[in-house]
């Protein structure tokens, strides 16, 4: 019986062989290039609401009050880096690390730029988080507010610094932030002090960049000098600007920033994916315009610490959030720009802007959504056309959108059917290559040119990333594999017959 089992094992392996030869072909022939910031996939960690790894700093927590600290800290974030890395995240943005006024869980009520928030941990623990991230080849960016501090900041009370402020106690645009002191960035002393702060943390914490989250109204001259001084210290240091949706992207083009949050697109995407059958032509037109006119790397997102959760929109439409997120994230990961995922999106966290949207992450995983993020994250890292390629809209109607990304010899077609019925889109063969085929990388679909056109058919609420590849024809290796299977199969039948005959005798 042992010999028969071995034959069965061999037979099974040979049956698999032709299929492995047929399907395990390389998707992309584009050589892997040196990683740059445009290749990143980012995740915003609100430290206090992420994960509690050290109970020793839990002095001010109150889990019954969303306006109070909930216990997350640097140690907790470090403990969950594998969770993020496995999900395809390559860079993390962490909420402001600086000392804050009482209750400043979000990090924006700054009282000292040179101290860490004790609720999150010490500089040593922040350094540990950064080192652990770097050990996993992940980059770390710190949210660094440059325009506002807490009214209780010592600078506010210093009479000699009266001209450091536009206002010492004004209403923040975000009502939940309350009263804030607004810095005068036109003041040379203020500018030099903030540059000094930026350089200090670069040196002390070995971080890779700053997210200037409130830079929408910062003077371009300030941003230029800030950028020049920091990049003189570290050439590849990344500077990401915040935007309020009211400031034109062109405002930032001469600022020295590397990237800006794409607030206009975020608003369009929330509307586009909150329900099925929503138009996508506005997003496509904006992306086309930005890819042709903007020199900045744009950071695309669906929600942030200062907006309603995208999940809230989907729930208001009586839609299932998990499916809505899968559709929206596929689009976010495949259009030009860097995707920025706000913490909790992977479990479709809900909430209205402010503390309601800053709920503690429970890590009760929506495994289907997380698996999908892993899959699209992996493709984003493997396919340069998704991070560096040109962008060409092909089709937009009734919730179905198709576009092409191309980089060197790699051509991808992304199709997103955000409608309530099966959709079919045809692409003239001459626009691609009539001698090749489109192979689906998510659902495994296949489209070959027939009558001089490729036909893409997608079920409702599904998406596919197609790679234009060589046709898989019947080749000599495949025929040889089939022949080997046939010979072994016949030998196996003969062996079974012979042993059966011997046992009967």
WOVENMO-V535631 format. One record per residue. RES is the residue in one letter. SS is DSSP state (helix for helix, strand for strand, loop for the rest). Layout:
{{RES SS} {RES SS}}
//
This chain:
{{X loop} {X helix} {X helix} {X helix} {X helix} {X helix} {X helix} {X helix} {X helix} {X helix} {X helix} {X helix} {X helix} {X helix} {X helix} {X helix} {X helix} {X helix} {X helix} {X helix} {X helix} {X helix} {X helix} {X loop} {X loop} {X loop} {X loop} {X loop} {X loop} {X loop} {X loop} {X loop} {X loop} {X loop} {X loop} {X loop} {X helix} {X helix} {X helix} {X loop} {X loop} {X strand} {X strand} {X strand} {X strand} {X loop} {X helix} {X helix} {X helix} {X loop} {X loop} {X loop} {X loop} {X loop} {X helix} {X helix} {X helix} {X loop} {X loop} {X loop} {X strand} {X loop} {X loop} {X loop} {X loop} {X loop} {X loop} {X loop} {X strand} {X loop} {X loop} {X loop} {X loop} {X helix} {X helix} {X helix} {X helix} {X helix} {X helix} {X loop} {X helix} {X helix} {X helix} {X helix} {X helix} {X helix} {X loop} {X loop} {X loop} {X loop} {X strand} {X strand} {X strand} {X strand} {X loop} {X loop} {X loop} {X strand} {X strand} {X strand} {X loop} {X loop} {X loop} {X loop} {X loop} {X loop} {X loop} {X loop} {X loop} {X strand} {X strand} {X strand} {X strand} {X strand} {X strand} {X strand} {X loop} {X loop} {X loop} {X loop} {X loop} {X loop} {X helix} {X helix} {X helix} {X helix} {X helix} {X helix} {X helix} {X helix} {X helix} {X helix} {X helix} {X helix} {X helix} {X loop} {X loop} {X loop} {X strand} {X strand} {X strand} {X strand} {X strand} {X loop} {X loop} {X loop} {X loop} {X strand} {X strand} {X loop} {X loop} {X loop} {X loop} {X helix} {X helix} {X helix} {X helix} {X loop} {X helix} {X helix} {X helix} {X helix} {X helix} {X helix} {X strand} {X strand} {X strand} {X strand} {X strand} {X strand} {X strand} {X loop} {X loop} {X loop} {X helix} {X helix} {X helix} {X loop} {X strand} {X strand} {X strand} {X strand} {X strand} {X loop} {X loop} {X loop} {X loop} {X helix} {X helix} {X helix} {X helix} {X helix} {X helix} {X helix} {X helix} {X helix} {X helix} {X helix} {X helix} {X helix} {X helix} {X helix} {X helix} {X helix} {X helix} {X loop} {X loop} {X loop} {X strand} {X strand} {X strand} {X strand} {X loop} {X loop} {X helix} {X helix} {X helix} {X loop} {X loop} {X helix} {X helix} {X helix} {X helix} {X helix} {X helix} {X helix} {X helix} {X helix} {X helix} {X helix} {X helix} {X helix} {X helix} {X loop} {X loop} {X loop} {X loop} {X strand} {X strand} {X strand} {X strand} {X loop} {X loop} {X loop} {X loop} {X loop} {X loop} {X loop} {X helix} {X helix} {X helix} {X helix} {X loop} {X loop} {X loop} {X loop} {X loop} {X loop} {X strand} {X strand} {X strand} {X loop} {X helix} {X helix} {X helix} {X helix} {X helix} {X helix} {X helix} {X helix} {X helix} {X helix} {X helix} {X loop} {X loop} {X loop} {X loop} {X loop} {X loop} {X loop} {X helix} {X helix} {X helix} {X helix} {X helix} {X helix} {X helix} {X helix} {X helix} {X helix} {X helix} {X helix} {X helix} {X loop} {X loop} {X loop} {X strand} {X strand} {X strand} {X strand} {X loop} {X loop} {X loop} {X loop} {X loop} {X loop} {X loop} {X loop} {X loop} {X helix} {X helix} {X helix} {X helix} {X helix} {X helix} {X helix} {X loop} {X loop} {X loop} {X loop} {X helix} {X helix} {X helix} {X helix} {X helix} {X helix} {X helix} {X helix} {X helix} {X helix} {X helix} {X helix} {X helix} {X helix} {X loop} {X loop} {X loop} {X strand} {X strand} {X strand} {X strand} {X strand} {X loop} {X loop} {X helix} {X helix} {X helix} {X loop} {X loop} {X loop} {X loop} {X loop} {X loop} {X loop} {X helix} {X helix} {X helix} {X loop} {X loop} {X loop} {X loop} {X loop} {X loop} {X loop} {X loop} {X loop} {X helix} {X helix} {X helix} {X helix} {X helix} {X helix} {X helix} {X helix} {X helix} {X helix} {X helix} {X helix} {X helix} {X helix} {X helix} {X helix} {X loop} {X helix} {X helix} {X helix} {X helix} {X helix} {X loop} {X strand} {X strand} {X strand} {X strand} {X strand} {X strand} {X strand} {X strand} {X loop} {X loop} {X strand} {X strand} {X strand} {X strand} {X strand} {X strand} {X strand} {X strand} {X loop} {X loop} {X strand} {X strand} {X strand} {X strand} {X strand} {X strand} {X strand} {X strand} {X loop} {X loop} {X loop} {X loop} {X loop} {X strand} {X strand} {X strand} {X strand} {X strand} {X strand} {X helix} {X helix} {X helix} {X loop} {X loop} {X loop} {X loop} {X strand} {X strand} {X strand} {X strand} {X strand} {X loop} {X loop} {X loop} {X loop} {X loop} {X strand} {X strand} {X strand} {X loop} {X strand} {X loop} {X loop} {X strand} {X strand} {X strand} {X strand} {X strand} {X strand} {X loop} {X loop} {X loop} {X strand} {X strand} {X strand} {X strand} {X strand} {X strand} {X strand} {X strand} {X strand} {X loop} {X loop} {X loop} {X loop} {X loop} {X helix} {X helix} {X helix} {X helix} {X helix} {X helix} {X helix} {X helix} {X helix} {X helix} {X helix} {X helix} {X helix} {X helix} {X helix} {X helix} {X helix} {X helix} {X helix} {X helix} {X helix} {X helix} {X helix} {X helix} {X helix} {X helix} {X helix} {X helix} {X helix} {X loop}}
//
